[in-house]
Amino acid sequence: MTTSLNGRTALVTGAGRGIGRAIALELAKTGVRVALVARSHDELTDSAASVHELGGTAVVITGDVADPDQLARCANRARDELGGVDILINNAAVVWPLGPSAEIDSTDWAAAIGINVVAVASLTFALLPAMLEQKWGRIVNVSSGVVTRPASMIGGNAYVTGKAALEAHTVNLAAELADSGVAVNAFRPGSVDTAMQAWIRGQDPDRIGVNLHQRFSRSYAEGSLITAERSARSLLDRLPGEETGQIWDVTDSVSHSSP
């Protein structure tokens, strides 16, 4: 069963660029009013302008999800300015720290887990009560295909660990909320041509690991990366449905999407 998203409200983290921006624009096309959250005000302003060009409504909320106080403020502002949040897209994430695990600062490792897992759970728990009260909500946690092949990203232990934990959190929470009307799913967006990918390619191979650097550089050189827009459309095809506790992978449908 599917339902129309028209008239719903959404909060999208990491909405200033890349996958988050593309998801926000796709939501706007379906009639969803969006709260755009990220650290960069200028990037968010550009995303909001694109939403407005589509005839949609966008609220710019500058904030760092790594800071619990700022995270709470973002949730409150989204509720206040949109009249509630029906859809939550937890997209913001970091790929650092990269390099041999024995050389990684444990504080940096913990900070990455804080952004990629703890902030996701915190924002979800802040917005969940209202979704449960209205008996409708959609929560999507943006993960990564690396969870299925963790040994392929040597040098990215924090990122791989965080995404695996994120999927466990997703499936467990979905089971807890079964039959509540709130669906919780994870989305593996595929290898997308984003600023994060470019950042990895720009790192010193000797610092992050030659194999890791070559892996990302090769994907770009071979033209195997997909666009953020294509990935976002794959997610929007699934979002209105009732299924929950699923790990959606863009590769399951990307071949059926238009370029």
Helices and strands as residue ranges (DSSP letters): E 9-13, H 18-29, E 33-38, H 41-53, E 58-62, H 68-82, E 87-90, G 101-103, H 106-113, I 114-118, H 119-134, E 137-142, G 145-148, G 150-152, H 157-176, E 182-188, H 195-201, H 205-208, H 210-221, H 228-238, E 247-249, G 250-252, G 254-256
